[in-house]
Amino acid sequence: MRSVKRLLMSRSWPMAIGGTHMQEAIISPSRASASKSLNLLLQSGMLAPSTTGAYHLLPPLVRSVEKLSNLIDDKMRDHDCQKVFLASLGSKTMWMRSGRWNSFGEELVKTKIGGMEHCLCPTHEEAICGILQHFGKQLSHQHCPLRVYQTTTKFRNELSPQHGLLRCREFLMNDLYTVDTDRESAMKTYKEIGEMYDDLFEVLKIDIKKVKALTGNIGGDLSHEYHILADIGEDHLLLNNETGECFNSEYLESVPNLQNFTKVNAIEVGHTFYLGQHYSKKFDLLLSLKHGEKAMCEMGCYGLGVTRIIAACVEKLSLDNGLRWPMQICPYKVCIILPKGGSKESVEGNALGEHLYDTLQTIPQFKGDVIMDDRPKRTLGWKVRHAHLIGHPVVLVIGPRALSNNPQIEVIFQPAGESTTQYVHVDNVVDTVKSILM
């Protein structure tokens, strides 16, 4: 029988490379930014700077990104959306035809390859139109609603990148593109995708404010933004403190009574656009209807900032000295802290920790989501403080009480806000973890 491969902190990033930044200073770091998410992700070794406005995402944060991407994939499949991977390089010819080569402004990253001008795509409307042109003769009402999406790296020359993943030049975005036969069908699609976004944020248990917005350099007839309220946010909304009703400050004419509203800061994490025939007319995109007549495609596009959602959630939920996560996208759900190496509790304590780990692995909801802090040179106190920084939702501490006549495990629950601690008999620990997380 093959031995169990356990996830160990001593072999995981960044401890596996012996990073000197994982020292006492990380527990009480000096602040380098007004952004909690940036400070904490850097200090915890989940993020590393590349160049201005660009960051390397490191293994623990990648776990969070993959979890969110999988949640989005599940939602997309439930709504008959098909996954694609579109080229990051966009041709100048296509972007000139849409009119965005010049109108997009300085934020469009342009480059020359092989003597030809290209851009690094911030969005892919032109690419989708090119594909539809390629298959244009075969496109008919039978293919509609047509829905294709991707989750890929996007580029934007932000003039003032700041706050880490909240405003950067390279980011991960989920973008969805839809085609319908007529306006009525397209509006049904628009409503359905909006509800899908609502469902996603409900799964994350994060409060979202949905507001009508301008279409900007994307174009189209209608759009809505999805915001997380946060002091550091650069967007401004008007919030009715009594009803929770919210409006974009760009739409003051739609606010019923300004006296009842307070201006609040917010982070935009999603955007939906009903494009109508904005791109179809420019690219002459036609489809065949039931009786052979031709009609202009009715289009929509939709975007979720994957890395921005994670950063915004961390910004909203975290403490000044500790990351906090939506349960569904935390890097690990449970951390088991073993005794310091060489202590009198180490042999029996390690065995108990390994038993708890293996038991939790038999539960589908925890499989692959438990890590053991086995670093032998660190004390229990240091490991607990580090677990507070990382923000594992549940921490199990194998301390002296665990080996007493009445063996008890220290169970630390770290939701958004302050953590709580309880001592639980070793026989009841697994059930306690299940009651907290399931």
C-alpha positions as CSV (number, residue, x, y, z in Angstrom):
1,M,0.0,0.0,0.0
2,R,1.5,3.4,-1.0
3,S,2.2,5.7,1.9
4,V,0.2,8.9,2.3
5,K,1.9,12.0,0.8
6,R,1.2,14.7,3.3
7,L,1.3,18.4,2.7
8,L,4.0,19.8,4.9
9,M,5.0,23.5,5.6
10,S,8.7,22.5,5.7
11,R,8.4,21.4,2.0
12,S,6.0,24.1,0.8
13,W,6.6,27.6,-0.6
14,P,8.2,29.7,0.7
15,M,9.7,27.6,3.5
16,A,11.0,25.0,1.0
17,I,13.5,27.5,-0.3
18,G,14.5,28.7,3.1
19,G,13.2,32.2,2.5
20,T,14.8,34.6,5.1
21,H,11.7,36.8,4.9
22,M,9.9,34.1,7.0
23,Q,11.3,35.5,10.2
24,E,10.0,37.2,13.3
25,A,9.8,40.5,11.4
26,I,7.0,39.0,9.3
27,I,4.7,38.7,12.4
28,S,4.9,42.5,13.1
29,P,5.7,44.0,9.7
30,S,6.1,47.7,9.0
31,R,3.5,48.9,6.6
32,A,4.7,49.6,3.0
33,S,1.3,50.5,1.5
34,A,-2.2,51.7,2.3
35,S,-3.5,48.4,1.0
36,K,-3.9,45.6,3.5
37,S,-4.1,43.0,0.7
38,L,-0.8,44.1,-0.8
39,N,1.0,44.2,2.5
40,L,-0.3,40.9,3.7
41,L,0.2,39.0,0.5
42,L,3.8,40.3,0.2
43,Q,4.6,39.6,3.8
44,S,3.1,36.1,3.7
45,G,5.2,35.2,0.7
46,M,2.2,34.7,-1.6
47,L,3.1,37.5,-3.9
48,A,6.4,38.9,-5.2
49,P,7.0,42.1,-7.3
50,S,8.1,41.8,-10.9
51,T,8.1,45.3,-12.2
52,T,5.9,48.3,-11.6
53,G,2.3,47.1,-11.8
54,A,3.1,43.4,-12.3
55,Y,3.5,40.7,-9.7
56,H,4.5,37.0,-9.5
57,L,1.7,34.8,-8.0
58,L,3.4,32.2,-5.8
59,P,2.1,28.7,-4.8
60,P,-0.3,29.4,-1.9
61,L,-2.0,32.3,-3.8
62,V,-2.1,30.1,-7.0
63,R,-4.2,27.6,-5.0
64,S,-6.7,30.4,-4.3
65,V,-6.7,31.5,-7.9
66,E,-7.3,27.9,-9.1
67,K,-10.2,27.5,-6.6
68,L,-11.9,30.7,-7.8
69,S,-11.3,29.7,-11.4
70,N,-12.9,26.3,-10.8
71,L,-15.9,27.9,-9.2
72,I,-16.3,30.2,-12.2
73,D,-15.9,27.2,-14.6
74,D,-18.6,25.3,-12.7
75,K,-21.0,28.3,-13.1
76,M,-20.1,28.7,-16.7
77,R,-20.8,25.1,-17.5
78,D,-24.2,25.3,-15.7
79,H,-25.1,28.1,-18.2
80,D,-23.9,26.3,-21.4
81,C,-20.8,28.4,-21.8
82,Q,-17.9,26.8,-23.6
83,K,-14.2,27.4,-22.7
84,V,-11.7,28.8,-25.2
85,F,-8.1,30.2,-25.0
86,L,-7.7,33.3,-27.2
87,A,-4.4,34.7,-28.4
88,S,-3.0,37.5,-26.2
89,L,-1.6,39.3,-29.3
90,G,-4.2,41.3,-31.2
91,S,-3.6,42.5,-34.7
92,K,-3.6,46.3,-35.4
93,T,-5.9,45.6,-38.4
94,M,-8.7,44.2,-36.3
95,W,-8.4,46.9,-33.7
96,M,-8.4,49.6,-36.3
97,R,-11.6,48.1,-37.8
98,S,-13.3,48.3,-34.4
99,G,-12.0,51.8,-33.9
100,R,-10.3,50.9,-30.6
101,W,-6.7,51.1,-31.7
102,N,-6.8,54.8,-31.2
103,S,-9.9,55.3,-29.0
104,F,-8.7,52.9,-26.3
105,G,-6.0,55.5,-25.4
106,E,-2.7,55.1,-23.7
107,E,-3.9,52.1,-21.7
108,L,-3.6,49.9,-24.8
109,V,-0.2,48.1,-24.8
110,K,1.2,48.2,-28.3
111,T,4.2,46.3,-29.7
112,K,5.8,45.4,-33.0
113,I,6.6,41.8,-33.8
114,G,7.9,40.6,-37.1
115,G,7.6,44.1,-38.5
116,M,3.8,44.2,-37.8
117,E,2.0,46.2,-35.1
118,H,0.1,44.3,-32.4
119,C,-1.5,45.0,-29.0
120,L,-1.5,42.9,-25.9
121,C,-5.2,42.4,-25.5
122,P,-7.0,43.9,-22.5
123,T,-10.2,42.4,-23.8
124,H,-11.1,40.2,-26.8
125,E,-14.1,41.5,-28.6
126,E,-12.1,41.9,-31.8
127,A,-10.8,38.4,-31.5
128,I,-14.3,37.0,-31.1
129,C,-15.5,39.0,-34.1
130,G,-12.5,37.6,-36.2
131,I,-13.5,34.0,-35.2
132,L,-17.2,34.6,-36.1
133,Q,-16.1,36.0,-39.5
134,H,-14.0,32.9,-40.1
135,F,-17.0,30.7,-39.5
136,G,-19.5,33.2,-40.7
137,K,-21.1,31.2,-43.5
138,Q,-22.0,28.4,-41.1
139,L,-23.3,30.6,-38.3
140,S,-27.0,30.2,-37.8
141,H,-29.8,30.6,-35.3
142,Q,-29.2,26.9,-34.3
143,H,-25.9,27.9,-32.7
144,C,-27.6,30.5,-30.5
145,P,-27.3,31.4,-27.7
146,L,-23.6,31.0,-28.4
147,R,-21.5,31.5,-25.3
148,V,-17.7,31.2,-25.1
149,Y,-15.4,32.2,-22.3
150,Q,-11.8,32.1,-21.1
151,T,-9.7,32.9,-18.0
152,T,-6.4,34.3,-19.1
153,T,-3.9,37.0,-18.5
154,K,-4.8,40.5,-19.7
155,F,-2.6,43.6,-20.1
156,R,-3.4,47.2,-19.6
157,N,-1.0,50.1,-19.4
158,E,-2.3,51.6,-16.1
159,L,-0.8,55.0,-15.8
160,S,-0.9,54.8,-12.0
161,P,-0.8,51.2,-10.9
162,Q,-1.2,50.9,-7.2
163,H,-2.5,48.7,-4.3
164,G,-1.0,45.5,-5.8
165,L,-3.5,43.3,-7.5
166,L,-6.3,45.9,-7.2
167,R,-4.9,48.0,-9.9
168,C,-2.1,46.5,-12.0
169,R,-0.8,46.2,-15.6
170,E,-1.0,42.5,-15.9
171,F,-3.9,40.6,-14.4
172,L,-6.0,37.5,-14.6
173,M,-9.6,38.0,-16.0
174,N,-12.5,35.8,-16.9
175,D,-14.2,37.1,-20.0
176,L,-17.4,35.8,-21.6
177,Y,-18.7,36.6,-25.0
178,T,-22.2,35.9,-26.2
179,V,-24.1,35.9,-29.5
180,D,-27.9,35.9,-29.9
181,T,-30.3,36.1,-32.8
182,D,-32.3,39.2,-31.7
183,R,-32.5,41.8,-29.0
184,E,-35.1,40.0,-26.9
185,S,-32.9,36.9,-26.7
186,A,-29.8,38.9,-26.0
187,M,-31.5,40.6,-23.1
188,K,-32.5,37.3,-21.7
189,T,-28.9,36.2,-21.9
190,Y,-27.8,39.5,-20.2
191,K,-30.2,38.9,-17.4
192,E,-29.1,35.2,-17.0
193,I,-25.4,36.0,-16.9
194,G,-26.0,38.8,-14.4
195,E,-27.8,36.3,-12.1
196,M,-24.9,33.9,-12.6
197,Y,-22.6,36.6,-11.3
198,D,-24.9,37.2,-8.3
199,D,-24.8,33.5,-7.5
200,L,-21.0,33.4,-7.7
201,F,-20.6,36.2,-5.2
202,E,-23.3,34.6,-3.0
203,V,-21.2,31.4,-2.9
204,L,-18.2,33.5,-1.8
205,K,-20.4,35.1,0.9
206,I,-19.1,38.5,-0.1
207,D,-21.5,41.5,-0.2
208,I,-21.7,43.0,-3.7
209,K,-23.2,46.2,-4.9
210,K,-24.5,46.0,-8.5
211,V,-24.9,49.4,-10.2
212,K,-25.8,50.7,-13.7
213,A,-22.6,52.0,-15.4
214,L,-21.3,53.7,-18.5
215,T,-20.1,51.5,-21.3
216,G,-16.8,53.3,-21.8
217,N,-14.3,52.0,-24.3
218,I,-16.0,48.7,-24.5
219,G,-19.1,50.1,-26.2
220,G,-22.7,48.9,-26.3
221,D,-26.1,50.0,-25.1
222,L,-26.2,48.9,-21.4
223,S,-23.8,47.8,-18.7
224,H,-23.6,47.1,-15.0
225,E,-20.7,47.1,-12.6
226,Y,-20.2,44.8,-9.6
227,H,-18.5,46.4,-6.6
228,I,-17.1,45.4,-3.2
229,L,-17.3,48.3,-0.8
230,A,-13.8,49.2,0.7
231,D,-12.2,52.3,1.9
232,I,-9.3,51.9,-0.4
233,G,-11.5,51.5,-3.5
234,E,-11.0,54.0,-6.3
235,D,-14.6,53.9,-7.6
236,H,-17.3,56.1,-6.0
237,L,-20.8,55.0,-5.3
238,L,-23.8,56.6,-3.6
239,L,-25.2,54.3,-0.8
240,N,-28.5,54.6,1.0
241,N,-27.6,53.6,4.5
242,E,-31.2,52.7,5.3
243,T,-32.2,50.6,2.3
244,G,-28.7,49.5,1.0
245,E,-29.7,50.8,-2.4
246,C,-26.6,51.9,-4.4
247,F,-26.0,54.0,-7.5
248,N,-22.9,54.8,-9.5
249,S,-21.8,58.4,-9.0
250,E,-21.7,58.7,-12.8
251,Y,-25.5,58.3,-12.9
252,L,-26.6,61.1,-10.5
253,E,-29.7,61.8,-12.5
254,S,-31.0,58.3,-11.5
255,V,-30.7,59.0,-7.8
256,P,-34.1,59.7,-6.3
257,N,-33.0,61.9,-3.4
258,L,-29.3,62.8,-2.8
259,Q,-29.9,63.8,0.8
260,N,-30.5,60.1,1.7
261,F,-27.2,58.9,0.2
262,T,-23.6,58.8,1.4
263,K,-20.6,58.6,-1.0
264,V,-18.6,55.4,-0.4
265,N,-15.5,54.0,-2.0
266,A,-15.7,50.7,-3.8
267,I,-13.6,48.2,-5.8
268,E,-15.0,47.1,-9.2
269,V,-14.7,43.3,-9.5
270,G,-17.1,42.5,-12.4
271,H,-18.7,44.2,-15.4
272,T,-21.4,43.1,-17.8
273,F,-22.1,44.7,-21.2
274,Y,-25.0,44.4,-23.6
275,L,-23.2,45.2,-26.9
276,G,-26.1,44.9,-29.2
277,Q,-24.9,45.4,-32.8
278,H,-22.0,47.7,-31.8
279,Y,-19.3,45.2,-33.1
280,S,-21.5,43.2,-35.5
281,K,-22.0,46.2,-37.8
282,K,-18.3,47.0,-37.8
283,F,-17.3,43.4,-38.7
284,D,-20.4,42.6,-40.8
285,L,-21.4,39.7,-38.6
286,L,-24.5,38.0,-39.9
287,L,-26.2,34.8,-39.0
288,S,-28.9,32.7,-40.8
289,L,-32.4,32.7,-39.3
290,K,-34.9,29.9,-39.4
291,H,-36.3,30.6,-42.9
292,G,-32.9,31.5,-44.4
293,E,-33.0,35.3,-44.0
294,K,-29.9,37.0,-42.5
295,A,-29.8,39.0,-39.3
296,M,-27.1,41.0,-37.6
297,C,-25.6,39.3,-34.5
298,E,-26.7,40.6,-31.1
299,M,-23.7,40.4,-28.8
300,G,-22.7,40.7,-25.2
301,C,-19.5,40.6,-23.2
302,Y,-18.9,40.0,-19.5
303,G,-15.8,40.2,-17.3
304,L,-14.7,39.1,-13.8
305,G,-11.4,40.2,-12.5
306,V,-10.1,37.0,-11.0
307,T,-7.0,38.3,-9.2
308,R,-8.8,41.5,-8.3
309,I,-11.7,39.5,-6.7
310,I,-9.2,37.7,-4.5
311,A,-7.4,40.9,-3.6
312,A,-10.7,42.7,-2.9
313,C,-12.0,39.9,-0.7
314,V,-8.7,39.9,1.2
315,E,-8.9,43.7,1.5
316,K,-12.4,43.6,2.8
317,L,-12.1,40.7,5.2
318,S,-8.6,40.8,6.6
319,L,-7.2,42.2,9.8
320,D,-4.3,44.6,9.8
321,N,-2.0,41.7,10.8
322,G,-3.7,38.7,9.3
323,L,-5.2,37.5,6.0
324,R,-8.8,36.4,6.0
325,W,-10.4,34.6,3.1
326,P,-13.8,33.5,1.8
327,M,-13.9,29.9,2.8
328,Q,-14.3,28.6,-0.7
329,I,-11.0,30.2,-2.0
330,C,-8.6,30.1,1.0
331,P,-5.3,28.4,0.1
332,Y,-5.8,25.7,2.8
333,K,-8.9,25.1,5.0
334,V,-7.0,23.5,7.9
335,C,-3.6,23.9,9.4
336,I,-2.3,21.3,11.9
337,I,0.5,22.7,14.1
338,L,2.9,20.1,15.4
339,P,5.1,20.6,18.5
340,K,8.6,22.0,18.2
341,G,11.2,19.5,17.3
342,G,13.0,17.9,20.2
343,S,10.4,18.9,22.7
344,K,9.0,16.3,25.1
345,E,5.7,16.4,23.2
346,S,7.2,16.0,19.7
347,V,7.1,12.2,19.2
348,E,3.6,11.6,20.4
349,G,2.4,15.0,19.2
350,N,3.6,14.4,15.7
351,A,1.9,11.0,15.6
352,L,-1.4,12.5,16.8
353,G,-1.1,15.3,14.2
354,E,-0.5,12.8,11.4
355,H,-3.5,10.8,12.5
356,L,-5.7,13.9,12.4
357,Y,-4.3,14.8,9.0
358,D,-5.0,11.3,7.6
359,T,-8.5,11.2,9.1
360,L,-9.4,14.6,7.6
361,Q,-8.1,13.5,4.2
362,T,-10.8,10.8,4.1
363,I,-13.5,13.5,4.1
364,P,-14.0,14.7,0.5
365,Q,-14.4,18.4,1.4
366,F,-11.0,18.4,3.1
367,K,-9.0,16.2,0.8
368,G,-5.9,18.2,-0.4
369,D,-7.0,21.1,1.7
370,V,-5.1,20.3,5.0
371,I,-1.4,21.3,5.6
372,M,0.8,20.5,8.6
373,D,3.2,23.0,10.1
374,D,6.0,20.6,10.9
375,R,8.9,23.1,11.0
376,P,11.1,21.7,13.8
377,K,12.9,24.9,14.8
378,R,9.8,26.9,15.4
379,T,7.9,27.1,18.6
380,L,4.1,26.6,18.9
381,G,3.6,30.3,19.6
382,W,5.5,31.4,16.5
383,K,3.6,28.9,14.4
384,V,0.3,30.1,15.8
385,R,1.2,33.7,15.0
386,H,2.2,32.7,11.5
387,A,-1.1,30.8,11.0
388,H,-2.8,34.0,12.1
389,L,-0.9,35.9,9.3
390,I,-1.8,33.3,6.6
391,G,-5.4,33.2,7.7
392,H,-6.1,29.4,7.6
393,P,-9.8,29.2,8.6
394,V,-9.2,26.4,11.1
395,V,-5.9,25.8,13.0
396,L,-5.4,22.7,15.2
397,V,-2.6,23.1,17.7
398,I,-1.0,20.0,19.1
399,G,0.2,21.4,22.5
400,P,0.9,19.9,25.9
401,R,-2.9,19.5,26.6
402,A,-3.1,17.1,23.7
403,L,-1.0,14.5,25.5
404,S,-2.6,14.9,29.0
405,N,-4.9,12.4,30.7
406,N,-7.8,14.4,29.2
407,P,-6.3,15.0,25.8
408,Q,-7.5,18.2,24.2
409,I,-6.6,20.0,21.0
410,E,-6.6,23.8,20.7
411,V,-9.0,24.7,17.9
412,I,-8.6,28.2,16.5
413,F,-11.3,29.5,14.1
414,Q,-10.3,32.4,12.0
415,P,-13.2,33.9,10.0
416,A,-13.4,37.5,9.0
417,G,-12.8,39.5,12.2
418,E,-11.3,38.3,15.4
419,S,-10.4,34.6,15.9
420,T,-12.0,32.4,18.5
421,T,-10.3,29.5,20.4
422,Q,-11.7,26.4,22.1
423,Y,-10.2,23.3,23.6
424,V,-11.8,20.1,22.2
425,H,-11.3,16.5,23.3
426,V,-9.1,14.7,20.7
427,D,-12.0,12.3,19.9
428,N,-14.3,15.2,18.9
429,V,-11.8,17.3,16.9
430,V,-12.8,16.0,13.5
431,D,-16.5,16.5,14.1
432,T,-15.7,20.0,15.4
433,V,-13.8,20.9,12.2
434,K,-16.7,19.5,10.1
435,S,-19.2,21.6,12.1
436,I,-17.2,24.8,11.5
437,L,-16.4,24.3,7.8
438,M,-19.2,22.3,6.4
